[in-house]
């Protein structure tokens, strides 16, 4: 009998319930896919210990599933405090000899069999070395935010290789200029799903 009462009360519920009509409609201010994945690349960049440039990368497949993440940093086993981060020296202490870029780490950190036809989101246009890795991995699209090194030969070489190999690349303009992550947010607030009243 109790079960019948529950079923009957559910049948009388309306999607147009005037008590909380906003709960019956989807949010309109949610993150779009491109903003979401670029934001994840920026979040990954926060893991970098490079004092000058922090770059992150996020690889996504055609189903919008994340298959790889990375940021620029020293190789595994190479102490961040023992290896150089500077670029002023022209000798063995130049960081370019040691640092693994975000794109390379994202490819190496992949959780998928292959990256064929995937796309990569990255804060800074890939250098020529990363372009080689991207092309060889099967990634077919590069979405980047900044092209501030467009004047460099390494960037020009990247674009030449991408053009020759058919890898599409384009500069992304975010729909939201800022995304805030607030860990102090109350997960039980009115902005969150609340338990149904008995």
Buried (B, 14 or more C-beta within 10 A) or exposed (E): EEEEEEEEEEEEEEEEEEEEEEEEEEEEEEBEEBBBBBBBBBBBBEBBEBEEBBBBBBBBBEEEEBBBBBBBBBEEEEEEEEBBBEEEEEEEBBBEEBBBBBBBBBBEBBEEEEBEEBBBBBBBBBBBBBBBBBBEBEBBBBBBBEEEBEEEEBBEBBBEBBEEEEBEBEEBEBEEEEEEEEEEEEEEEEEEEEEEEE
